[in-house]
Amino acid sequence: MRFWKACVLFYFGGGAYMTLEFLWRGRSHGSMFLLGGICFLLIGKLSALLRRVPVAIQLLLFSAMITFLELLTGLLVNRKYAVWDYRTAPCNFLGQICLPYSLLWVPASLGALVLYRTVDGALKKDFSSGRRL
């Protein structure tokens, strides 16, 4: 059951990440679904491990994590800047990440954390009651 729960959470995270991109830029890429799912799962698991750390600090850590994972994803799939291009953005690194978007991940991380806890709580209720999804 943990596998299926993780799959559902991954799907929510990937879908949310792509939805943000569609709303912000009007387009997205399949790699963003994968990255969003991974980030969403990591945010949920890390928040449980860091529950004694103030939420503001957690959000800064999540923003740094997302930025780092975006850099890795960019270096793997965005070599020709076909998915995104931050070369003209202030404080960019290799055109793959930039400070303004890193800062936007702070409030987005809060949204992800709330969504994760909501979906995770709903899944716990469904799994504990024996209901099938």
N, C-alpha and C positions, 0 to 999 in steps of 0.2 A: 504494500500500500504506500510506502514511502516513495517508491519510484513514481507511481501515478500522481501522488500529491506534488512531487517535484516537477513533473511534466506539466501539470496544470498551472503551477506557479510560474514556471518558465514561459509558458504560453502567454500568461497575463503580462509578464514583464516585457517580453518581446513585442507584444501587441501595443502596449503602452508606449514603448520607445518609438516604434514606427508611427504611432498616432501623433506623438509630439512632433516628429519630423514632418509629417504631412501637414499639420497645422502651422508649423513655423516656416517651412520651405516649399511646401506643395509637392514634395516628392521624398522618396526614401530608397533604401537598398536592402536586399535580403540579409546582408551582413549585419545590418542594424537590428534586425529581429534577433539574430543569434547573440549579439552583444547585449541587447536589452534584457534578454532572458537570463544571461549569465550575471549581469549586474544586479538584476532583481533578486535572484537567489542569494547572491553574496550579501546584498544589503540586509535581507531577512536573517541570514545566519549570523552575520557579524553583529547586528543589533542585539541578538540574543546573547552573544558572547560579551558585548560591551554594555550590558544593561545598567551597570553602575556608572558609566561614563555619561556626562551630560549630553543631551540630545544635540545641542549646538555643535559640540566637538565631534559627535558621530557624523553629523551632516557634512562637516568639513572633511572628515576622513573619507566618507562615501564619495564626495566630489573629487577628491584626489584620486581615489581608486578608479572612478569612471573615466577621468581624464587620462590616466595611465593606460587603461584598457582601450580607450579610443585611440591613443597613440599606437598601441600594438596593432589594433585592427587596421588603422590607417596605413601603417607600414606594410601590412600584409595585402590589403585589398584596394588601397587608394593611391597606388604609386603614381598613377597618371592624373590624379586629382579629378577623376570622373565621378566620384561620389560626393566629396566635399573638398573645398579649397579655402584654407584660412591664410594663404600667403599674404593677403592684403590686410588681414586683421591685426590689430595691435597686440604686441607681446605673443606672437605665434612662434611655434617651434616646428620647423620643417614644413610648415603649411598644414600640418595634421591636427594640431591642437592650438588653442589660444586662451589667454586669460579671461576674456569676456564670457566665453562659453563655459569655461571651468567654473566661473562664479554662478552661472545659471544652473549648474548642476546642484547647487546647495538647495534652493527651493524645490527643484525637481526630485531631489533625494528625499525630502520630507514627504512629498506626494507619493513616492515609491514606497516609503516606509509605512505610511498609512494604508495604502492599497495592499501591501504585503500582509500586514497584520489583519486586515479585514478579510482577505481571501483565505489566509491561513486559518483564521478563526472559523470561518464558514466550512472549510474542509475538515477541520477537526470535529465539528458538530456532525457533519455528514458521515464521516468515517466511524465516529464513536457510536452513532445510532444504528449503524449497519446498513444505511442506505447506500445504494450504488449511484455513482455520478453518471 
